[in-house]
Amino acid sequence: MRLRAHLVDDEPLALARLRRLLELNGRVDIIGATTDSEQALAELAATPPDLCFLDIQMPRLDGFELLARLPNPPQVIFTTAHDRYALQAFGVSAVDYLLKPIAPERLDDAVTRAERQHAAGTLMAVDIAALARQLTQA
């Protein structure tokens, strides 16, 4: 099953490039993309994706503020031109941290990591559901 992804970057050219790279990669379904952080907040809350590719420095809400306001934040891969936020990114359990311009190989590695984490989370949810069924039958 392919991951459903939402792209957020205030730079239209960077957003378009990321979309092209992901389309060439062919391993995620892009369900939304926006250059406006407040619009992104509304869209991510209304239709939560499995994965969000998120810029950090944006007007109004930065990437960290946006994540903090989401009731159920998705997996996130940060896409930024600045390396100074890397520790903070991993502090919010980022799947990966990609520096612009994004190399296709690094993007592929990040998507692989997201797929693995998503599959592990799905397996954990299935295991918990199976355990709950067993407990109710006992």
Disulfide bonds with the S-S distance in Angstrom:
none
